[in-house]
Amino acid sequence: MEIFNLIYDIRIENDGKSIICLRPENEMINEYIATYRTYDNITLAQTSLVGYIEEMRPLLYHDFVNMENVPIDIRNNFTLN
């Protein structure tokens, strides 16, 4: 059983806004689901990162395990613990 963990990427736009992308850590599923949030600047993005991950991890997991386009044997291989 694999733990459903998230990794992040921060992209800084030309206007200084920062976009955080969260996606599953496991390469087998990281193209199936992601979420994005925009912040006014990199400092705010970085200070919000831990809370954003904690907020979104159970939500993305729930969405992932209910995705019909992902084979059930793959979905069943992941847990939130």
C-alpha positions as CSV (number, residue, x, y, z in Angstrom):
1,M,0.0,0.0,0.0
2,E,1.3,3.4,-1.0
3,I,0.8,6.6,1.0
4,F,-1.0,9.4,-0.9
5,N,1.4,12.3,-0.4
6,L,1.7,15.6,-2.3
7,I,4.6,17.4,-3.9
8,Y,4.6,21.0,-4.9
9,D,6.0,23.3,-7.6
10,I,5.9,27.1,-7.4
11,R,5.9,29.2,-10.5
12,I,6.4,33.0,-10.4
13,E,4.6,35.0,-13.0
14,N,5.8,38.1,-14.7
15,D,3.5,40.2,-12.5
16,G,5.1,38.8,-9.3
17,K,2.2,36.5,-8.5
18,S,3.1,33.0,-7.4
19,I,1.2,29.8,-8.4
20,I,1.6,26.7,-6.3
21,C,0.8,23.4,-8.0
22,L,0.1,20.4,-5.8
23,R,0.1,16.9,-7.3
24,P,0.6,13.3,-6.0
25,E,4.2,12.4,-5.2
26,N,4.0,9.0,-6.8
27,E,5.0,9.1,-10.5
28,M,2.4,6.4,-11.4
29,I,-0.5,8.8,-10.5
30,N,0.9,12.3,-10.6
31,E,-0.5,13.1,-14.0
32,Y,-4.1,12.2,-13.0
33,I,-4.9,15.0,-10.5
34,A,-3.5,18.4,-9.4
35,T,-4.6,21.6,-7.8
36,Y,-3.4,25.1,-8.2
37,R,-3.6,28.2,-6.0
38,T,-2.4,31.7,-6.8
39,Y,-0.8,34.0,-4.3
40,D,0.1,37.7,-4.6
41,N,3.8,37.1,-4.0
42,I,6.4,34.3,-3.3
43,T,6.7,35.1,0.4
44,L,2.9,34.6,0.9
45,A,3.1,31.4,-1.2
46,Q,5.9,30.0,0.8
47,T,4.4,30.8,4.2
48,S,1.1,29.2,3.1
49,L,2.6,26.1,1.6
50,V,2.3,23.7,4.6
51,G,-1.3,24.7,5.4
52,Y,-2.2,24.4,1.7
53,I,-0.8,20.9,1.5
54,E,-2.6,19.9,4.8
55,E,-5.9,21.3,3.5
56,M,-5.7,19.7,0.0
57,R,-4.2,16.3,0.7
58,P,-7.5,14.7,2.0
59,L,-9.5,16.5,-0.7
60,L,-7.3,15.4,-3.5
61,Y,-7.2,11.9,-2.1
62,H,-11.0,11.7,-2.0
63,D,-11.2,13.0,-5.6
64,F,-8.5,10.5,-6.7
65,V,-10.1,7.4,-5.2
66,N,-13.4,8.3,-6.9
67,M,-11.9,9.0,-10.4
68,E,-13.4,6.6,-12.9
69,N,-10.6,7.2,-15.4
70,V,-8.1,5.6,-13.1
71,P,-8.1,1.8,-12.9
72,I,-9.5,0.5,-9.6
73,D,-6.5,-1.6,-8.8
74,I,-4.3,1.6,-9.0
75,R,-6.7,3.6,-6.8
76,N,-6.9,0.8,-4.3
77,N,-3.2,0.8,-3.9
78,F,-3.2,4.1,-2.1
79,T,-4.1,5.2,1.4
80,L,-4.2,8.6,3.1
81,N,-2.5,7.5,6.3
